[in-house]
């Protein structure tokens, strides 16, 4: 059911998931903060950039700040740039 609901967003002429909302957080940022790896994967595989940012933070930065290492590692594997997320360096290296 969830897959069908997400598909409706991508079938529209505009992609509301790829642009930050009023608060500068899109669904990928929320997935990263909440540690919802499956949702993060679905969004990235559907075309949302792993380098999404809003209000001065990247989605990778938000995952690291929240201790969501599994999401952060996934985003890195999909091309997220660690140079845009300085707080991730210590978190991902275990320091």
URJOMO-V105977 format. One record per run of one state. SS is the DSSP state (H for helix, E for strand, C for the rest). FROM is the first residue (numbers start at 1). LEN is the number of residues. If there is no record, write none. Layout:
BEGIN
SS_FROM_LEN + SS_FROM_LEN
END
This chain:
BEGIN
C_1_1 + H_2_9 + C_11_16 + H_27_8 + C_35_2 + H_37_9 + C_46_7 + E_53_2 + C_55_2 + E_57_2 + H_59_7 + C_66_3 + H_69_9 + C_78_4 + H_82_3 + C_85_3 + H_88_6 + C_94_2
END
